[in-house]
Amino acid sequence: MDMSEHSKLLDRIRSHEARVGVVGLGYVGLPVAITFAEAGFPLLGFDISRRVLGALREGRSHIMDIAADRVRRQVDEGRFEVTDDFDRLDEADAIIICVPTPLSKTGDPDVSYIVDVTHHIRDRLRPGQLIILESTTYPGTTRELVQPTLEESGLEAGEDFFLAFSPERVDPGNPTWHLENTPKVVGGLTPACHELVAALYGEAIETVVEVSSPEAAELAKILENTFRAVNIGLANEMAIIADRLGIDIWEVIDAAASKPYGFMRFHPGPGLGGHCIPIDPHYLAWKMKTLQYRTRFIELAAEINAEMPRYVIARVTEALNAVRKSLNGSRVLLLGMAYKPNVDDTRESPAIDILRLLQQRGAEVRYHDPYVESIALDGTTFASVPLTSQELGRCDVVIITTDHAAMDYDLVLEHAPILVDPRNAVGKKEGAATVYPLAGPPRRGRQAAVSG
Ligand SMILES: NC(=O)c1ccc[n+]([C@@H]2O[C@H](COP(=O)([O-])OP(=O)(O)OC[C@H]3O[C@@H](n4cnc5c(N)ncnc54)[C@H](O)[C@@H]3O)[C@@H](O)[C@H]2O)c1
């Protein structure tokens, strides 16, 4: 091994002289870039989106969790530069890859973004660079896909350049846990790679958790997200069970959660969303298929979670039926398009599935979301309508698809005739509306009492 490249880079990391390149400046990449810039590293961000680059160059932030003034300060102080010129990849001492890892149309991993970026890096790779993959992916990606591609340059991993995987755990909208204080798992390809990746993150993040290989780090990330997908699936099935039994699921969860050990609270809801939980487990399922193993927990959880939007539609149909109305022709207002509260991200949002199912059944659908101005669906653009007593009053039914904290639920309870609340946003609150929780009997409101 060329100890001099290794120790030179280690010195540059420790002195914060190392230039950090971040490829892909989205929900993950931008916080990573800003965190390293704030830690004093010169930062070079790469993206292919003109919208993203334009905003960042002007010191604006396109990610809700990153305040614009944090971006502006780093840009103004000359520590954060962004570009779409991949020839500049050789200026970076460490390159962190944060590009998307979605599913293809057939539900298989789409690693084409990682492949593209790896090709860009291969063509400019120079001795002494540290390459870190952060995109969530199946175990083996770093060693089986990234390493051989980079070695096509003639340079050898662990000898001439260094390679590692470090999963991203950022939780958009989380006020407590952010990049700096969330422990960061790292796994290097060789001991030299390992030392460098641990050193780099150690300069910007409070706690670094070292595992012995990139595969262990890759699988740790998928375990975390599979754990959530499976437990949410269990909570959803329990909600369906509680409904059949005529029991209030939220009361049951509160009771179970009073156990001080051995139980962890997970919430049922209208379905899974976001770029991670519904997608990441399928990366592992796909990998295991190549090894003739069926990941049954993943399949079952996905099946139950994917059915939840239809379950909500059944609930809405039941609520309308009780007042002798059909879904066809009914006016429906969805509250929330984002996949989870207090974020503007609509990727894989169950609200979109619900919107589509309602449309297919002939309902007249509108939505309100303080964070999502408009949404394009199957060739139609929907714009968020203001949340007013008139808007609520003209509806036959209102559905709380996302429990944003900024929503005026008292107004909703006062003016919606029927409220379907799969998120338990209004809890046991009383109002004029009749409330259908995700599971269990409806609570008749004052409006129903007046009209008999
Ligand atoms: N969003 C989350 O909460 C979260 C959490 C943990 C892990 N992850 C993982 O992180 C990765 C990135 O996710 P994200 O949510 O940040 O995605 P994102 O879509 O918000 O951002 C990706 C960025 O990469 C850019 N990009 C695409 N192709 C590129 C290319 N060839 N070269 C340079 N830039 C390119 C896009 O323009 C975009 O700005 C995924 O693997 C995801 O699973 C996401």
The ligand as an ORCA input file, in Angstrom:
! r2SCAN-3c Opt
* xyz 0 1
  N     -34.585     11.252      1.889
  C     -34.280     10.595      2.993
  O     -34.872     10.802      4.039
  C     -33.171      9.541      3.002
  C     -32.740      9.039      4.230
  C     -31.738      8.101      4.257
  C     -31.188      7.643      3.073
  N     -31.632      8.103      1.869
  C     -30.975      7.611      0.657
  O     -30.129      8.627      0.136
  C     -30.072      8.571     -1.273
  C     -30.441      9.916     -1.866
  O     -31.788     10.216     -1.526
  P     -32.375     11.696     -1.480
  O     -33.654     11.609     -0.722
  O     -31.325     12.642     -1.049
  O     -32.677     11.933     -3.038
  P     -33.027     13.343     -3.737
  O     -33.807     12.999     -4.949
  O     -33.565     14.300     -2.739
  O     -31.611     13.910     -4.172
  C     -30.811     13.326     -5.130
  C     -30.066     14.415     -5.870
  O     -29.160     13.752     -6.761
  C     -29.168     14.468     -7.988
  N     -28.679     13.560     -9.016
  C     -29.334     12.593     -9.690
  N     -28.524     11.989    -10.554
  C     -27.321     12.570    -10.424
  C     -26.075     12.388    -11.063
  N     -25.904     11.452    -11.999
  N     -25.061     13.183    -10.697
  C     -25.212     14.127     -9.751
  N     -26.377     14.347     -9.110
  C     -27.403     13.582     -9.456
  C     -30.580     14.926     -8.168
  O     -30.682     16.013     -9.041
  C     -30.961     15.298     -6.719
  O     -30.704     16.657     -6.434
  C     -30.996      7.426     -1.673
  O     -30.236      6.261     -1.797
  C     -31.916      7.298     -0.486
  O     -32.438      5.987     -0.353
  C     -32.612      9.071      1.811
*
